Structure formats: structure tokens, C-alpha cells
């Protein structure tokens, strides 16, 4: 079952009567139970398996609620634009397609993705798979979901392996929430039982150093720091030395977001990469580019600039709850095929979540799929 069909089924369940919901729940539980058993064994699951299934279901529902609330501004804005477009056209003609392109572009899904969706819809109309307004709306949303799903070749999970030191490097311009993201993630990983070390390598801003130290105090994790103006690579070297000597599981590295110019910034990042490769014999396990979702297409420009000079393995999108530009998730992925790994919905420690495309699609399109 494709992602669009899963989301549509979830919305159908919400709209069903209480009696219909109970029937659907019974069928879903039965299918989960059967899936947990070896082939040919259709007995009831043991208590441990049943508990695991229930916990997974609870986590799924919690994720859906978080994304639904966090994407309210984006969903409302996109839904209003789409409904307005469909209300103004009685027929799906060339003028409609031109207006659709404009609607998608202004929803921050990106120029290339807007063209791709519009062309796909043209084909659907010609094949008479989209006749009514309801059909057209569903096809638009289905294409947006399918394009993300079919292009996903890189894992959305953090690259963390057991029994070794894992290095996660954070890059991005100032003001996107990079240091705050590191603090939240370090606290979460520490609470999950990992031994966490962080490096305050954004030495060009005293505020960033002090902020990470404060996060370390609150989250009970270690921070390697030097005075403002120190060599960032020297901070990383000291952190790597400490991490290896004291057997840390994960080292999270903060980096500068602005030097005198772009060339200096990228040269500094290259120097940090060389230190990491020299000291542990491999590249950083993850290079996460932190982007502010409220900036829309400017976030895409930043992504292109950083990927020109550093091997970005994943994206972190912050401030999603304050943005009407959540479509940028689809636009960036389509343009660059870089998976979103983390997403932030607020200021609290628990507001940083692992990215879940199914929950994201649920939150973005709730009420729009017919």
C-alpha cells in the first residue's frame, strides 16, 4: 500500500461513525497480529509481541498529533490556496494548469516540483482519471506524496552505529536554530542512554558557545569549548581527543554560520572535515544542514550553497510550527534528494522529532484528501 493510500485510509477512519471505527480497529489489530506471526502460524501473539504492537500504535498516533498541530499554519495556507483555485475553475483547461503551477510555487514546493506535478496532472486528465474537482485535488496531493516517496534512496535515520565513536556535524547559517537543535538532540540521546559529547566550534559567536554550555548544564552532557575567537578546528581536535580517550558514543559538533565571506566559511568547514578524517580515519557519519522552515525558498538556496562545498547527508528543518511554508520539505527533497532527518516544532526539548514522512503527510494534508 502506497503512502497516499495509507493517509487516505487514516482520514476515512476519522470520518467514520463510532461503530465503523470499532470494525476498522478490529480489522487493523487482526492484521497486525497476523503480521507478527511466522508464516503458517496464525495463533494469537504472545504478551510481549502484543505490547510491542500497542506501543508502536501509540507512537504512530502521537506522531500524527504532533505533526497535525505543528503543520496547522502550512495546512491552512495551502488548503486555502488549493480550494480557491478549484473554486474558480469549472473546467480543467490550460489556464487552470498555469494557475496550479503558480499556486504550488507560492506554497514553496519549488519550481521544478510544481512543473512535475502539473505535467502529471495533465496526463491524468487526458486519461480521464481526474474528472471532478475532488479527483483533481486528490491527484495533486497524491503526486506530491509519491514524488517524495519514490525518490527516497537515502535513509532518514541518523547514521549512528553501536560500539564506536559517531560524529555528527551541524552546518547552516546563523539564526536557523543550529545550536538549539544540538542541545535538544544531545539531551534526547543522553536520556536514551548514549554517552554524549558536544563541541562548541562556532567560536566566532560568544553567544553560541555560552548557549551550548547552558544546554549541557540542563541536559547533563559534556561540552568542549574554548574562548571566543579560538580556532574552530582546534576545538574539534580537542573534542575528538577527549571522545576517544573517554569512550564517548556520539560527538555533536556545532560550526560557524557566518565568517567574513562565504569562501572563509567553507574553508573553515573543510578544515574541520580534514581534522575529523585524520583523527578517526573516516568522514563524519552525518553532516546535517539546519534550515529555518519560515524562510521558504531561501532555505532551498542555502541548501544548494552548502551542498556545493560539503557533503550534506541530511536536513534538519526548524520552526515548522511558526511557518506557512512547510511545502519546502517537498521542494528541497525533490531538487536535491537529501532526506529530512529531524524536524522541529517548538522551543521545548521534546519538540525536536525524527522525521516521519507518513506523519508529515498526515499533518500537511489533513482535511484536503477527499
TIFIGU-699175 format. One record per atom (N, C-alpha, C): x, y, z. Coordinates in steps of 0.001 Angstrom, whole numbers, padded with zeros to 6 digits, always signed. Atoms other than C-alpha are relative to their C-alpha. Layout:
<rs>
XYZ...
</rs>
This chain:
<rs>
+000841-001195+000000+000000+000000+000000+000874+001242+000000-000775-001224+000086+001397+003386-001021-000312+000954+001135+000166-000952-001085+001770+006294+001371-001294+000788-000137+001241-000745+000202-001113+008239-000177-001199-000818+000463+001121+000860-000391-003453+005272+000335-000073-000162+001520-000015+000102-001463-002336+004946+003977-000599+001251+000636+000513-001257-000544-003058+008622+004623-001498+000106-000234+001435-000072+000315-006423+008427+002878-000787-000924+000909+000676+000942-000894-007348+005385+004965-000123+000578+001405+000034-000607-001331-006438+007276+008147-001095+001054+000088+001038-001030+000005-008711+010160+007172-001398-000628-000072+001277+000708+000083-011509+007730+006273-000413-000515+001369+000261+000507-001344-011202+006212+009733-000530+001121+000903+000412-001118-000844-011535+009636+011404-001434+000427-000280+001333-000451+000395-014699+010419+009459-001078-001063+000212+000953+001091-000164-016313+007047+010173-000787+000152+001303+000788+000017-001227-019027+006504+012768+000728-000829+001052-000648+000745-001085-018106+005034+016145-000034-001496-000261+000124+001428+000295-019397+001602+015086+000956-000404-001118-000913+000297+001114-017434+001746+011817+001452+000051+000458-001359-000077-000517-014300+002809+013699+000378-001259+000759-000279+001225-000751-014581-000197+016002+000268-001168-000946-000213+001067+000983-014866-002507+012987+001354+000128-000667-001295-000237+000642-011855-000900+011301+001142-000308+000954-001044+000280-000992-009816-001102+014527+000193-001501+000165-000085+001455-000153-010643-004797+014879+000742-000631-001168-000685+000517+001182-009520-005482+011311+001487+000341+000034-001406-000417-000034-006294-003496+011818+000772-000802+001033-000662+000779-001044-005447-005265+015078+000225-001436-000469-000122+001369+000509-006120-008632+013424+001146-000100-001009-001062+000040+001012-003809-007776+010504+001366+000169+000651-001262-000183-000715-001091-006596+012926+000414-001286+000698-000295+001249-000689-001381-009827+014894+000511-001060-000972-000416+000989+000995-001118-011982+011781+001389+000318-000530-001304-000395+000539+001847-009982+010518+001123-000316+000969-001036+000260-001000+003679-010639+013784+000363-001478+000100-000217+001428-000122+003463-014418+013390+000805-000535-001183-000708+000655+001116+005744-016684+011317-000998-000534-001006+000867+000505+001060+004331-017925+008032-000583-001345+000417+000658+001262-000333+001782-020634+008645-000453-000092+001440+000396+000005-001404+001342-019778+012336-000931+001173+000255+000976-001081-000136-001840-017769+012897-000602+000039+001399+000469-000082-001382-002140-018123+016668+000145+001427+000515-000054-001341-000577-002579-015062+018886+001427+000323+000437-001362-000360-000383+000634-013122+019628+000199-000120+001505-000302+000059-001419+002359-013511+022978-000085+001407+000591+000167-001311-000634+002034-010676+025543+001081+001017-000365-001085-000928+000339+005442-009188+024686-000211+000572-001396+000251-000459+001370+004654-009035+020954-001187+000949-000039+001192-000842-000024+001229-007592+021688+000326+001376+000581-000401-001266-000614+002792-004930+023928+000799+000855-000977-000795-000719+000997+005274-004001+021190-000896+000623-001066+000933-000500+001006+002445-003650+018656-000790+001195+000525+000763-001097-000584+000439-001445+021020+000860+001246+000179-000916-001145-000158+003465+000747+021788+000258+000674-001341-000236-000552+001337+004125+001157+018069-001206+000803-000465+001230-000704+000384+000488+002148+017526-000121+001323+000749+000055-001234-000791+000669+004703+020351+000972+001037-000541-000998-000919+000554+003858+006205+018920-000473+000587-001326+000518-000462+001286+002216+006419+015498-001057+001083+000198+001057-000975-000270-000815+008245+016901+000572+001289+000584-000629-001178-000596+001391+010587+018963+000692+000836-001070-000675-000708+001086+003450+011449+015879-000999+000736-000874+001024-000635+000832+000300+012159+013868-000538+001266+000659+000522-001158-000714-000991+014529+016554+001016+001141+000011-001059-001017-000019+002364+016351+016787+000110+000693-001346-000120-000573+001341+002612+016852+013042-001254+000777-000376+001250-000684+000318-001057+017785+012753-000016+001394+000618-000016-001291-000684-000661+020580+015318+001118+000888-000551-001144-000785+000445+002788+021674+014109-000129+000541-001411+000146-000406+001396+001735+021944+010463-001309+000744-000266+001300-000648+000159-001510+023796+011104+000080+001219-000914-000111-001208+000820-000304+027082+009545+000247-000355-001463-000281+000414+001372+001104+025341+006484-001245-000592-000652+001189+000682+000543-002001+023184+006028-001102+001001-000327+001043-000994+000209-004360+026135+006396+000299+000850-001227-000380-000840+001140-002426+028261+003899-000095-000733-001316+000022+000783+001231-002001+025525+001314-001433-000384-000357+001382+000394+000253-005589+024344+001698-000825+001149-000548+000750-001167+000476-006957+027859+001225+000333+000307-001452-000419-000269+001381-004912+028341-001949-000584-001035-000961+000489+001075+000868-005931+024967-003363-001514+000080-000168+001460-000111+000075-009610+025403-002515-000433+001189-000849+000307-001187+000793-009615+028885-004027+000210-000279-001488-000294+000347+001394-008031+027578-007225-001115-000865-000584+001000+000929+000515-010530+024738-007604-001384+000646-000093+001301-000675+000022-013494+027001-006813-000145+000955-001178+000027-000998+001074-012546+029452-009573-000056-000608-001396-000027+000634+001317-012453+026874-012364-001065-001091-000095+001002+001036+000246-015343+024838-013737+000556-001107-000894-000625+000986+000878-013141+023086-016294+001511+000010+000225-001448+000122-000138-009574+021818-016162+000619+000263-001370-000575-000387+001284-008038+023736-019058+001419+000534+000207-001377-000472-000079-004653+025314-019837+000146+001125+001019-000058-001081-000990-005433+028384-017748+000039-000572+001419-000008+000656-001309-006136+026073-014815+001400-000506+000342-001340+000532-000254-002751+024387-015204+000998+001107+000328-000885-001128-000276-000978+027751-015274-000218+000522+001418+000306-000459-001352-002764+028811-012099+000458-001024+001042-000455+001041-000916-001935+025467-010481+001499+000114+000236-001444-000188-000142+001767+025974-011173+000302+001142+000961-000226-001166-000849+001608+029403-009558-000364-000298+001458+000432+000350-001352-000283+028046-006551+001038-000863+000704-000989+000892-000594+002276+025306-005958+001312+000725+000284-001247-000747-000197+005230+027648-006392-000114+000906+001227+000186-000892-001147+003799+030133-003882-000222-000775+001300+000094+000852-001189+003267+027201-001493+001361-000578+000371-001396+000341-000294+007072+026755-001531+000367-001445-000276-000425+001344+000380+007131+023313-003091+001120+000052-001032-001097-000150+000951+009595+024699-005639-000458-000032-001444+000361-000135+001410+009519+025494-009345-000006-001351-000708-000121+001280+000706+010701+022082-010564-001103-000973+000404+001039+000908-000462+008268+020129-008402-001378+000461-000475+001281-000543+000489+005396+022443-009397-000227-000408-001454+000117+000411+001401+006091+021716-013081-000275-001491-000119+000150+001451+000074+006356+017981-012465-001422-000421+000385+001358+000330-000437+003042+017810-010589-001021+000414-001065+000934-000494+001020+001289+019904-013242+000005-000889-001240-000089+000884+001160+002566+017711-016064-000657-001349+000277+000636+001267-000371+001475+014569-014207-001520+000133-000024+001445-000223-000013-001994+016053-013738-000552+000109-001418+000418-000070+001411-002216+016869-017460-000225-001408-000561+000116+001371+000496-001622+013192-018198-001216-000699+000611+001145+000628-000670-004214+012092-015643-001314+000479-000620+001215-000557+000594-006818+014405-017164-000230-000598-001384+000127+000585+001333-006102+013095-020648-000464-001450+000070+000403+001395-000181-006533+009545-019371-001351-000113+000701+001309-000092-000663-009772+010683-017713+000009-000645+001384-000075+000476-001379-008533+009605-014276-000339+001113+000987+000349-001150-000843-009279+013075-012949-001092+000786-000704+001140-000660+000648-012734+014283-013906-000599+001104+000865+000634-000964-000892-014227+016037-010893+001035+000826+000743-000882-000823-000839-012783+018744-008638+000651-000836+001087-000515+000882-001043-012404+016111-005954+001121-000876-000541-001037+000820+000622-010427+013866-008313+001273+000805-000212-001159-000858+000282-008159+016754-009330+000779+000279+001281-000662-000318-001267-007436+017674-005712+000766-001211+000525-000676+001210-000477-006597+014079-004775+001234-000322-000825-001147+000283+000868-004305+013664-007786+001154+000939+000333-001054-000973-000342-002393+016849-006895+000742-000444+001258-000615+000395-001271-001791+015665-003336+000725-001333-000127-000638+001304+000188-001035+012086-004374+001344+000139-000694-001262-000199+000719+001637+013306-006784+001062+000600+000923-000945-000613-000932+003244+015447-004072+000592-001050+000942-000465+001058-000905+003441+012438-001747+000842-001027-000743-000697+001045+000748+004509+009936-004398+001397+000423-000426-001304-000479+000453+007349+012101-005674+001021-000085+001121-000923+000122-001131+008894+012254-002204+000312-001466+000272-000157+001405-000359+008335+008551-001587+000859-000761-001008-000701+000781+001012+009679+007242-004904+001467+000403-000148-001376-000460+000140+012857+009359-004822+000857-000279+001223-000738+000177-001245+013844+008427-001281+000949-001194-000094-000986+001073+000093+017065+006440-001672+000972+000044+001173-000877-000121-001149+018936+007713+001394-000824-000124+001272+000732+000255-001230+017986+006754+004920-000315+001294+000743+000342-001161-000821+016091+009331+007003+000466-000147+001441-000489+000240-001356+017652+007794+010114+001380+000625+000191-001351-000460-000305+020682+009266+011847+000975-001163-000141-001003+001057+000203+023854+007332+010992+000771-000233+001298-000607+000317-001292+024626+006016+014477+000169-001508+000102-000299+001427-000129+026340+002653+014893+000488-000296+001411-000438+000355-001359+026956+000807+018179+001491-000294+000059-001381+000415-000303+030381+000199+019730+001058+000776-000775-001022-000847+000595+032193+003102+018121-000373+001459+000237+000271-001430-000098+032502+006886+018185-000681+000474-001280+000735-000543+001133+029911+008509+015906+000108+001519+000012-000175-001456+000119+030491+012062+014641-001144+000575-000828+001058-000701+000727+027572+014305+013662+000349+001479-000037-000385-001387+000221+028484+017693+012202-001228+000808-000404+001137-000872+000305+025921+020519+012109+000483+001259-000713-000365-001191+000766+026163+023256+009479-001268+000803-000290+001144-000855+000311+023942+026173+008485+000293+001433+000382-000235-001418-000273+023729+029949+008570-000461+000331+001409+000401-000442-001329+023330+031846+011838-001494+000302+000043+001395-000359-000207+019840+032214+013222-001012-001060-000356+000944+001047+000410+018335+028952+011955-000359-000952+001151+000265+000884-001127+018408+027240+015354+000957-001164+000104-000979+001096+000043+021554+025166+014880+000432-000437+001411-000479+000333-001337+022890+025366+018454-001118-000555+000862+001156+000507-000746+019421+024870+019943-000319-001434-000402+000243+001363+000481+018945+021775+017769+000991-000970+000603-001031+000861-000589+022244+020338+019009-000306-000255+001468+000327+000157-001411+021224+020978+022602-001151-000961+000223+001162+000890-000125+017872+019256+022143+000376-001446-000325-000356+001352+000416+019338+016272+020289+000946-000647+001008-000940+000539-000985+022194+015853+022770-000746-000452+001253+000781+000348-001188+019721+015860+025666-000804-001272-000233+000798+001191+000314+017485+013315+023949+000867-001252-000058-000885+001160+000125+020367+010995+023061+000588-000400+001343-000515+000275-001340+021813+011307+026572-001061-000730+000830+001091+000643-000739+018423+010394+028051-000280-001409-000506+000195+001332+000581+018287+007401+025691+001115-000972+000374-001062+000884-000470+021453+006038+027302+001326+000127-000715-001276-000210+000680+024169+007279+024948+000907+000904+000835-000978-000882-000642+027341+008900+026253+000340+001104-001002-000021-001081+000981+027263+012307+024557+001044+001057+000337-000930-001120-000103+029947+014913+023961-000342+000985-001114+000237-001019+001026+029467+018200+022114+001214+000908-000105-001111-000917+000255+031966+020631+020577-000549+001351-000424+000459-001358+000315+031268+024388+020591+000978+000647-000973-000967-000453+001007+033145+025047+017343-000459+001237-000760+000376-001312+000535+031178+028185+016447+000647+001044+000909-000761-000861-000913+033894+030245+018119-000066+001470-000388+000111-001401+000433+033004+033433+016228-001160+000705+000690+001116-000599-000736+029958+033988+018447+000041-000494+001440-000015+000368-001417+030285+034041+022214-001362-000539+000422+001344+000439-000337+026528+033599+022362-000216-001471-000288+000163+001409+000362+026700+030241+020592+000736-000898+000987-000778+000782-000972+029401+028981+022962-000748-000092+001319+000704-000033-001289+027520+030070+026073-001325-000744-000050+001275+000693+000148+024243+028719+024721+000179-001503+000087-000222+001441-000031+025684+025242+024179+000434-000448+001399-000404+000326-001375+027327+025271+027623-001222-000075+000909+001219+000006-000806+023945+026119+029159-000853-001230-000309+000718+001212+000367+022284+023313+027203+000655-001220+000656-000711+001110-000633+024982+020968+028521-000311-000101+001485+000342-000007-001423+024231+022035+032085-001413-000542+000218+001391+000429-000155+020496+021499+031623-000198-001461-000405+000182+001354+000514+020818+018262+029658+000977-001017+000554-000968+000886-000653+023690+016830+031724+000899-000714-001005-000995+000558+000916+026076+016305+028798+001213+000925-000047-001270-000732+000004+029686+017422+028330+000123+000895-001232-000241-000937+001089+030719+020407+026199+001488+000363-000011-001378-000465+000182+034218+021077+024855-000060+001390-000618+000078-001379+000479+034686+024824+024415+001305+000725+000259-001129-000902-000152+037372+027466+024015-000524+001435-000037+000465-001399+000023+037205+031281+024296-000398+000452-001406+000404-000584+001274+035550+033331+021553+001231+000405-000805-001112-000341+000876+037870+033805+018574+001024-001100-000168-000929+001124+000137+039673+030468+019010-000173-000682-001353+000069+000750+001258+040411+028227+016045-001064-001096+000133+001043+001031-000093+037244+026106+015428+000549-001417-000144-000574+001331+000207+039328+023179+014179+000716-000494+001250-000670+000383-001250+041283+023236+017445-001011-000508+001020+001071+000479-000889+038021+022857+019381-000404-001420-000397+000380+001329+000487+037101+019876+017206+001086-001016+000328-001111+000907-000320+040561+018343+017698-000044-000392+001475+000071+000298-001439+040267+018642+021496-001184-000907+000321+001186+000811-000238+036773+017164+021393+000211-001437-000466-000281+001339+000511+037893+014221+019266+000949-000748+000934-000957+000615-000928+040811+013542+021621-000704-000481+001259+000748+000352-001207+038518+013572+024662-000978-001148-000273+000986+001036+000332+035881+011451+022911+000648-001368-000123-000690+001279+000172+038395+008751+022001+000558-000515+001324-000606+000411-001269+040126+008719+025387-001033-000461+001016+001005+000278-001021+036911+008579+027392-001186-000811-000529+000972+000939+000568+034903+006292+025093-001424+000560-000093+001324-000564+000263+032047+008565+024117-000636-000715-001196+000729+000629+001104+029351+007151+021827-000172+000958-001180+000370-000953+001044+028462+010313+019932+000600+001364+000307-000502-001375-000083+030154+013660+019304-000810+000863-000953+000764-000952+000804+027919+016504+018081+000800+001288-000110-000873-001151+000231+029819+019401+016510-000786+001186-000547+000583-001255+000472+028462+022945+016224+001044+000707-000863-000931-000730+000862+030014+025093+013457-000509+001411-000246+000353-001387+000275+030040+028745+012448-000956+000090-001182+000928-000209+001106+027285+030045+010201+000347+001210-000825-000369-001193+000764+028938+033249+009092+001410+000441+000387-001309-000614-000197+032540+034395+008689+000024+001269-000841-000071-001236+000784+033822+037383+006727-000666-000158-001355+000648+000265+001280+032607+035789+003492-000223-001502-000160+000344+001403+000225+031331+032524+002041+001243-000872-000148-001211+000788+000227+034807+031377+000983+000677-000357+001316-000616+000276-001301+036169+031714+004523-000797-001037+000789+000855+000940-000701+033201+029840+005940+000219-001414-000513-000153+001331+000577+033561+026936+003543+001417-000549+000220-001371+000436-000274+037334+026833+004039+000121-000514+001434-000028+000424-001399+036784+026550+007790-000671-001352+000166+000673+001296-000044+034334+023693+007289+000893-001102-000575-000908+000977+000618+036833+021928+005007+001114-000391+000972-001054+000262-000988+039484+022241+007716-000505-000936+001090+000595+000864-001023+037162+020657+010275-000162-001418-000541+000128+001327+000621+036428+017803+007868+001348-000723-000024-001339+000626+000067+040177+017179+007445+000442-000489+001371-000363+000400-001361+040700+017063+011219-000727-001289+000384+000792+001191-000335+037904+014517+011609+000543-001234-000723-000518+001136+000773+039217+012271+008816+001369-000435+000499-001346+000330-000487+042763+012458+010163-000049-000730+001341+000019+000530-001355+041770+011619+013730-000776-001307+000136+000774+001242-000150+039203+008837+013186+000053-000873-001249-000202+000828+001183+040156+007613+009709-001191-000114-000925+001167-000008+000886+036804+008360+008077-000688+001355+000109+000754-001247-000033+034423+011183+007318-000983-000008+001166+001064-000081-000996+031811+012420+009760-001139-000920-000421+001054+000957+000317+028983+009914+009987-001237+000691-000564+001097-000808+000527+026384+012618+009364+000436+001452-000058-000147-001452+000090+026583+016199+008139-001404+000543-000195+001382-000447+000020+023258+017800+008978-000068+001505-000241+000212-001409+000324+022261+021083+007371-001290+000454+000660+001154-000519-000728+019930+023052+009639-000589+001182-000767+000688-001023+000773+017349+025195+007830-001223+000502+000764+001163-000622-000610+014701+027607+009071-001174-000105-000978+001123+000241+000915+011374+026488+007549-000760+001276-000334+000761-001232+000249+009922+030006+007822+000556+000793-001168-000607-000753+001099+012307+031207+005101-000388-000545-001371+000509+000505+001272+010683+029045+002409+001088-000286-001017-000934+000283+001093+012579+029078-000881+001417+000470+000298-001348-000395-000399+015509+030877+000757+000731-001168+000650-000594+001200-000585+016089+027628+002646+000571-000895-001107-000492+000778+001132+016459+025883-000720+001300+000595-000536-001225-000665+000457+019070+028457-001778+001165-000311+000936-001042+000331-000971+021005+027824+001435+000462-001441-000174-000344+001412+000184+020857+024077+000850+000923-000187-001199-000843+000102+001193+022315+024466-002631+001392+000550+000257-001302-000609-000277+025106+026738-001351+000880-000920+000841-000801+000862-000876+026211+024338+001381+000384-001311-000678-000308+001271+000647+025997+021203-000758+001046+000143-001103-001058-000215+000984+028370+022783-003263+001378-000266+000578-001333+000098-000602+031223+022577-000768+000110-001027+001122-000076+001011-001052+030293+019978+001864-001012-001104-000284+000831+001167+000299+028784+016505+001697-001119-000103+001032+001139+000010-000911+025429+017081+003385-000735-001331-000119+000662+001308+000013+023829+013775+004392-001455+000068+000444+001372-000116-000466+020607+015078+005905-000349+001429+000354+000501-001335-000312+018466+018092+006698-000714+000005+001343+000794-000252-001196+017035+019493+009908-000825+001249-000287+000874-001150+000231+014023+021779+009478-000568+000472+001328+000435-000554-001268+013313+024061+012428-001169+000967-000197+001065-001018-000038+010415+026370+013363-001171-000333-000917+001099+000406+000870+007873+024336+011430-001345+000485+000532+001283-000402-000573+005109+025310+013844-000313+001467-000262+000231-001420+000245+005580+029010+013049-000003+000353-001464-000160-000238+001430+005667+028590+009293-001219-000413-000799+001009+000389+000984+003144+028573+006463+000689-000546-001242-000811+000378+001144+005928+027303+004209+000514-001437+000099-000413+001382-000178+006050+023601+005093+000201-000764-001282-000201+000653+001283+005895+022676+001423+001448-000038-000434-001416-000033+000340+009601+023471+001322+000655-001358+000248-000517+001349-000227+010206+019949+002692-000003-000784-001307+000122+000716+001268+008958+018516-000595+000881+000623-001066-000786-000693+001015+010689+021169-002696+001478-000287+000110-001432+000250-000202+014145+020692-001166+000341-001434-000340-000285+001406+000285+013945+016932-001331-000013-000275-001500+000114+000245+001431+012820+016958-004954+001171+000586-000766-001083-000662+000711+015547+019383-006001+001361-000630+000295-001337+000403-000421+018423+017800-004078+000100-001447+000461+000018+001390-000467+017373+014300-002950+000833-000181+001271-000617+000106-001316+018619+014928+000583-001120-000270+000998+001100+000314-000914+016483+013269+003273-000075+000964+001176+000206-000726-001252+014989+015281+006099+000136-001018+001129-000237+000949-001091+016227+013598+009296-000624+000440+001318+000582-000515-001235+014966+015859+012059-000891+001188-000331+000907-001111+000235+012149+018369+012313-000393+000596+001348+000279-000675-001253+011475+020968+014992-001312+000759-000042+001321-000626-000045+008019+022172+016041-000140+001055+001093+000127-000964-001093+008781+024429+019016+001293+000122+000774-001189-000303-000789+011188+025509+021731+000334-001071+001020-000236+001000-001027+010815+022572+024109+000931-001109-000451-000924+001097+000308+013267+019686+024322-000682-001093-000810+000729+001079+000675+010597+017229+023174-000572+000425-001351+000558-000490+001263+009684+019389+020159+000875-000320-001206-000845+000469+001105+012576+018002+018086-000328-001466-000244+000453+001349+000317+011356+014873+016299+000788-000592-001163-000498+000680+001191+012764+012271+013951-001037+000195-001099+000947-000272+001085+011251+012996+010541-000743-001263-000388+000878+001106+000370+008318+010745+009662-000853+000482-001167+000696-000486+001177+007042+011227+006100-001492-000292+000065+001423+000329-000083+003760+009455+006804-000723+000976+000921+000606-000942-000939+003020+011663+009828+000016+001416-000578-000082-001319+000626+004193+014727+007883-001122+000179-001024+001061-000071+001007+001821+013971+005004-001369+000060+000662+001262-000030-000747-000964+013333+007513-000277+001422+000494+000181-001339-000533-000405+016731+009134-000176+001057-001062+000044-001007+001058+000057+018618+005869-001300-000050-000783+001154+000144+000893-002958+017238+004001-001305-000369+000705+001217+000349-000755-005466+016544+006788-001138+000930-000417+001146-000787+000416-008879+017684+005583-000009+000348-001471-000082-000351+001419-007711+018080+001981-000215-001203-000906+000204+001203+000803-007818+014471+000752-001460-000423+000105+001436+000312+000030-011346+013587-000329-000238-001490-000211
</rs>
